[in-house]
């Protein structure tokens, strides 16, 4: 394929930009983490959680759910409820 010097420079620039884009995708891929849900809620529970979030806000509900789960699980871990 015969190309002029100008065309060669344009192709070289395009290849460089493609390589930069590919490097960005590779970096995103390498930094990506797989989200793992430890507990799967049923549809009814999810609906109640979503409604509570709408009323009270996500941060409030997350704090309350975390406290509840910690309290419940502390009984099973220690045997007496002490955490």
N, C-alpha and C positions, 0 to 999 in steps of 0.2 A: 504494500500500500504506500503510495507516494503522498507525502504531505509537505506543506511548506513549513518554514521555520515558525511562522506565526501560529499555524494550526498545531504544530508540535507543542508549542508553549501552552496553548489553550488546552490541549489534551492532557498535558502534564499537570496543569493546574486543576483540571477536573478530577484527575486521578488522586491528587493530593487531598482534595476536599472529600472525595469518597472514602479515602483511608481515614481521615479525621472523623468522619461520621461513623465509620465502622468501629474505630477505637472507642468512641463515645458509647455505642451500643454494647461493646464488650465490657466496658467499665460498668455500665448499668447492670448488665447481667451478673457480673462478678460480685457486685455489691448487693444484689437482690437477696432477700431472705424469704424462705418459704414460711408463710403464716400457718401456724398449727393451732387449731382450736382444741383445747383439752376437753371441753364439754360441749356436747351438741344439745341444744334446747329443742323441745318439740314446738310445733307451730303455735299452740295456745300460749306457751310461756313467752315465745318471741313477741307475740302480739301484745301481751301485757307489758313486757319490757319496753317495746316501742311506744306504747301509749304513755307509760310513766315518763319516758324521756321527753316526750312532747310537752307534758305538764310540768315536770320538775327540772328538766335539763339533763344532758348527758353526764356531766361531771358529778352531779348530785347522785344520780342513780348508780353510776359506777362505784362511787365511794360506799354507798349503802350495800350494794350487792357484794362488794369485796369484804366488808365487815361481816355480813351475814355468812358468807361462805367460810371465812376464816373461823368464825365462832363455831359453826357446825362441824367443820373438819377438825378443830382442835380437840373435840371430844373423842374422835376416832383415833387421833394420833397419840394423845397422851393417856387416854383411858379415863381421865377425870375432869376434863374440860380446861385444865391449865394449859396455857400456850407457851 
